[in-house]
Amino acid sequence: MPKLTIVVCDHIHQKGLDILANDAEINLINAADEPKERLITEIIPQADIAITRSSTDVDQFFLNHATNIKAIIRAGVGVDNVDIEGCSKKGIVVMNVPTANTIAAVELTLTHMLSCVRKFPYAHNNLKVDRVWRRQDWYGTELKDKKLGIIGFGNIGSRVGKRAKAFEMNILVYDPYIDPRKATDLDIAYTTNFDDILDCDIITIHTPKNEETVGMIDSAQIAKMKDGVVLINCARGGLYSEKALLEGLRSKKIAMAGIDVFDKEPATDHPLLDLDNVTVTPHLGANTKESQQNIAIQSAENAIASAKGISFPNALNLPIKESELPNFLRPYLELIQKMGHISAQATRDSIKSIKITTEGEVSEHIDSLATFATVGILSEALKDSVNYVNAEFVADERNIHLIKEKQINRSGLKNRVTIKLTIRGGTFTISGTVLGDDAQRVIEIDGYKLDLEPKGKMILFRNTDVPGVIGAVGQII
């Protein structure tokens, strides 16, 4: 039986290379030092699996030569340089390694927190660079009994909370997309009121970067904070408005800020660097030896598993080969994922259950429809951490009950799909179908009949039927 060829396109830790080299069924090609032109045109056509980092773009040129590849592993979290849609159309699974740098990011957050309250970098430079011994200039504060606000309580935020408890801090969590028990079971307080977080002594943010979170801490939020607050961002650039952050630091409303990430990087001439109440690092969240080793090991293990067809861990896409997909099903999969997005945006609350109901011949594919719906719903909060392979596992992990129900078709339509979302505050129901030439339609929301094409930007609102409402909304818009 011929060996399976795994091509390593960019440099990874030696431990990962050793795992690949020591597998008798794998032919390893380490092409990290090869010119990109030769890598893509001569070596990639031989590959069954490719491992890449940020130095190799998986673009159309790459995919045109990826004639045998069935999976691509991005050794790291970000997949900005991977054409995921193009990979899907060629039946190539794209995987990343999202948790290998978790501890590194957690510990860097605590590093910034301690550096801010003790002004460590400035005291260090004063003695080592300036050769000045002035203890009286460097009075700090203690973490003990301080109120720590954590925005986002996923893999990283939850671990920051656990470690902060060891410092005897009072911890408060804001994350509308988790079951509150995830925090309260750790004896950590949970709030649904964002203003409660703004009243904390120290605030750290650990959310994905999306339309909802970009600039979520702006001038209005900083104005509500305590005088002398400490802000930490080791997650994504832009979650704090950098303009508002600068103003708050200059006025001393913000006593200190610990920043690892910026809107635009590299940030070598950023005005934050001119301030004396900021600790900064050049995006070092994943930069530990252990993290890089873990990334390489997980990438190698995932590459071997996918090469052998055992599993596709952390897959980010569903490879869709046109010939293997019923023609009528494709628009329904796309429609129900859009309906999932609408459901999550309309509710924005902790989800208790997701119920998928189908009528018509689409019922034969209810499992696939449920997967697409779940990805649509959960990706509003979790972004790339939820995908078509792990969606049901992620739902189960978050104590979300997934229900699938096939009904006799009495709707008068050829097919009908429905999502019923049960949240803390009640329920939300949305139904849709596909008409004629693959025309997707939302046909019912919470019992209201309508004919809506789910396309572009929309505003959905519920109002009492009294004169003047529509005109007032129009004026606001």
Secondary structure, 3 states (H helix, E strand, C coil): CCCEEEEECCCCCHHHHHHHHCCCCEEEEECCCCCHHHHHHHHHHHCCEEEECCCCCECHHHHHHCCCCCEEEECCCCCCCECHHHHHHCCCEEEECCCCCHHHHHHHHHHHHHHHHHCHHHHHHHHHCCCCCCHHHCCCCCCCCCEEEEECCCHHHHHHHHHHHHCCCEEEEECCCCCCHHHHCCCCEEECCHHHHHCCCEEEECCCCCCCCCCCECHHHHHHCCCCEEEEECCCCCCECHHHHHHHHHCCCEEEEEECCCCCCCCCCCHHHHCCCEEECCCCCCCCHHHHHHHHHHHHHHHHHHHCCCCCCCECCCCCCHHHCCCCCHHHHHHHHHHHHHHHHHHCCCEEEEEEEEECHHHHHHHHHHHHHHHHHHHHHHHHHCCCCCHHHHHHHCCCEEEEEEECCCCCCCCEEEEEEEECCEEEEEEEEEECCCEEEEEEECCEEEEECCCCCCCCCCCCCCCCHHHHHHHHC
